[in-house]
Amino acid sequence: MTFNINEVLAEMAGAVKNEVKDDWQSVKITFGNFLQSRKDRLNLLADFRMQGEISEDFFQQRLADEKDIIESELHAIAVINKVAAQNAANAAIAILQKSVEGAVGLI
């Protein structure tokens, strides 16, 4: 499986859209901007993991950090509630994690 950060970001946005449903119009610009600002960091993190430069444990810790950052960003958008923000952040990070694991050959 190959890893393409642009495809992964699009899938992450789709996962968030699916979680926030009716609030997507209020969320999409802010979340899109957030993803673009984090693109290089997420890509670097994925590259390091796929090249074996960081351990799975370290990768999981960084994913947890990224999830917290995404959740905080979504909380900043007052339209959605805490559970929706948590679910959206979890869904987005699950996409990134699955993509990297697929590229590494773990799935």
PyMOL commands that set and color helices and strands:
alter all, ss='L'
color gray80, all
select helices_A, chain A and resi 5-50+56-75+82-104
alter helices_A, ss='H'
color red, helices_A
deselect
rebuild
show_as cartoon
